Amino acid sequence: MVTANRYTFSTRNQQDGESSFDYINALQILADKCQFQGFLEEALRDRLIAGILKTRQRLLAMVNPTYTRK
């Protein structure tokens, strides 16, 4: 089941009309089922960058972006 949950997580992209806030919440809910443990923040960061529609280029231009960056 972990493999299927990770597949769902890794293919989840932001939907048209979905706010960034809602997309991030959806990723967090999916990640809870993936047993990422010590890799959780990196997995969330990578999926956020790959799946977000409007700010991807800005995120990729950042030096060492983290999921918890404020």
N, C-alpha and C positions, 0 to 999 in steps of 0.2 A: 504493500500500500504506500510506503514511503516513496517508492519510485514514481508511482502515478501522481502523488501529491506534488513531488518536485517537478514533474513535467508540467502540471497545471500552473504551478508558480512560475516556472521559467518561460512559459509561453503567454503569460498574462500581460497584456499591454493596456495602456490607458485607452478607453473608449471615447469616441467622438461625444462631446458634451459632458464627459465625466470630469469633475474638478480634480485638481492635483491632490487635494486633501482626501477625497473619496478614493482615489487610486492608491494612495499610500496606505490608507486604512485597509483596503482590499488586499494589498500585498502582505500586510502584517498578519491578517487573518489566515491567509494561505500559508505563510511561513510558519505559523504555529504548528502546522501539521507535517512539516518537512524534516524535523529533527536535525536542524542545521547546527545546533549547539554553539561551539566556538566560532563558527563560520557565519552566524546569523547576520551580523551587521554588514559584512562584505557581500553576502548574497542579496540582501535588501538594497544595498547601494547599487550593485551591478544591475539588478532588475529594474530599479527606478530609472537609472540612466538609459538603459536599453528600451524601456517601455513607455517613457513619458513623451508626450507629443511636442510640446511647445518649448521646453527649456533644455532639450538634450544637448545642443551645441554649447550652451553656456556651461552645463555641467561637465562636459568633456574637456572644456578649456581650463577648468580648475586644476590646480596642482594638488594632488592627493585628496580628492573629495572623500568625505566619509558620510555615512548615513546619518550620523548624529551631529553633523556640523551645524552650528547656530549662526 
